Amino acid sequence: MSNAKENKQSAKSPFIGSGKLVSSAVPLNIENIDTDQIIPARFLKATSREGFGKNLFRDWRYENDDETKPKKDFVLNNPTYKGRILVTGRNFGCGSSREHAAWAIKDYGFDVVVSSFFADIFKNNALNNFLLPVQVTEDFLKEIFKAIEQDPNTPIEINLQEEMISLPGASQNFSINAYKKTCLLNGYDDIDYLLSIKNEIEAFEAQRNAVHA
Amino acid sequence: MSDSTSNNETFKNAPAKGGKTLFDKIWEKHIVKQIEGGPAVLYIDKHFIHEVTSPQAFKGLEQRGLKVLRPQQVVATADHNVPTVHQHLPIKDELSRLQVQQLIENCKNHNIELYGLGHPFQGIVHVIGPELGITQPGMTIVCGDSHTSTHGAFGAIAFGIGTSEVEMVLATQCLMQTRPKLMRINVEGQLNKGVVSKDIILYIISKISASGATGYFVEYAGSAIRSLSMEARMTICNMSIEMGARGGMIAPDEITFEYMKGRLFAPGNGQWEKKLEEWKQLYSDADAVFDKEIHINAADIEPMITYGTNPGMGISITGTIPSEKDIDEKEKPSFLKSLNYMGLEPGSRIKGKKVDYVFIGSCTNSRIEDLRLVASFVKGKKKAKDVEVWVVPGSRQVEKQAREEGIDKIFEEAGFQLRQPGCSACLGMNEDKIPAGKYCISTSNRNFEGRQGPNARTFLASPLTAAVAAITGEVGDVREFF
């Protein structure tokens, strides 16, 4: 990582500095939320990364696709719940590989998604955008939902340095690979790293070509 | 179905001792370097791109002042966001037109081969790669699309990636990847009449759930898989992602080599024999150990159909939707939400249910064999009066072949619309959408809420089962027609 530079292109990692984040959370207790729900395909026509937040969970958020008719029972339309943490049911982010899902969540204002299980591609996409997926046990997830139900302002602390998520009176460790943790704590990204080893990549190619020649 | 989890489960990132798996034979040859306690730097042989998930990657490159490192290893097409009628005219929707235009410019600026609209090779990215012989055994293949797993049918490591990763591969021809766990799914025995490869994969997903293979790369094996054609194998590998798997693969064999021989970009004379020797080494050794093995008896599989809003919610065509009491308490809210969306009752049958639309297409089932299968059933019949039937070939070459074989005439006489190649109604992005509340029996891969259009309702099925619905206007069992 020594050659990696701070990423200038994407949004900055919220974990640079203290490695911690404390916020209330928005509960979305539904399982198997696929990326088509997070951002429907008809909103993927843009050629930039910005502005997807306004269509986050579009078809769950509005009646008949009409922005003037928010569905009252959908949590994003309920001012009681706010914060930088989205808490969701298991198997979050399954389906399409669209990174637009991670962009939409981040653009809406979330920095962390908590679930008991994440789909693989979504997890990578999230990490590549400094959106931290925190995987907890099914029981701890239930505890979080209960705490938010009792008090929507319940502060949840995400301590990336210590790999710990805490509610008042309860906490649990989560895991993240050491490389990705370094990226989030320092705002590095994979491209910076890969560019820094370009010589090794070219040497690998040369060796392969010699074998195949 | 039975499964077993080996002791190897504890050594998550370590290849199994003893014999090598097909996956590891390919993976190990592509590791540029392994980062301690982290991912591997994996070299990518082929990179397919399309208009929807690539523009931001090119923008990223430009912001960093970079060029594409190996443009000759990148192939582009326009498929997701294109109309499937009047493709010779400018695209009506402005944002779609701009997105497709952006792809053209990006390819031009970076010297990337583009099979765009109007090109005789244009089509769905996962259809054209194999049919042109670009997809080859032993390769690492990626694309900003989760159905990239399709290419695994050739014995390649192929998987979908996000746009940041597209940018990484464009810039460095590499990705940072952690070795997944390995699962082998063995399907043994003879398939029942009326059961095709789509039924096999829908059956597998219904057994192991929409998340049952998350964290795994799957190898499909067994006599029932070996007996399948390449196109049928592609259908199976295509839907690996629908059970959460990163990818799916099948060891190459004579059927693979026969399919590849003579394809435009397949190794030519002089190279072919040498490549063939390499490819023949691509199989899992007899003593290779998988983290998980699943055994399925082919005779247990019937024609399948989905009733819910994820591809794991499937039953046999004669079966009933689970009752509330059969559902785990924890999963009940999601189950009921799903049936409510579909307008279906727990414990009821789908057979006999009226459909409004039939969609035959997508990277799962739009190849020439799929069209032939549909045509064989439809020949001399007419579609049901109130049903709209769209057949969308996977590529220009598939379309051409269908016309040469007279399949277009069969469809025309049946009252089907044979449209132009693209992803079409699979994803509710382009003009082809299923209207709200309508039922569509679809040969595509996803039945998510809104997938085929806001509030559209999807039944996933095989081309044969879709053909039955096109003719009768309702969900039916093809075996009753034999």
Interface residues (C-beta under 8 A of the other chain):
Chain A: K8 Q9 S10 N29 I30 E31 N32 D34 D36 Q37 P40 A41 R42 L44 K45 A46 T47 S48 R49 D59 N64 D65 G89 R90 N91 C94 G95 S96 S97 R98 E99 H100 A102 F117 A119 D120 I121 N124 N125 N128 N129 N177 A178 Y179 K180 D189 D190 I191 Y193 L194 L195 I197 K198 E200 I201 F204 E205 R208
Chain B: V32 K33 I35 G37 G38 P39 V41 Y43 V52 T53 P55 Q56 K59 G60 Q63 R64 L66 H80 N81 D93 L95 S96 L98 Q99 Q102 G144 D145 S146 G160 I161 G162 T163 S164 E165 E167 M168 A171 T172 Q173 C174 L175 M176 T178 P180 A210 S211 T214 G215 I241 G244 R246 N310 E331 P333 S334 K337 L427 G428 M429 R446 F448 E449 G450 R451 P454 N455
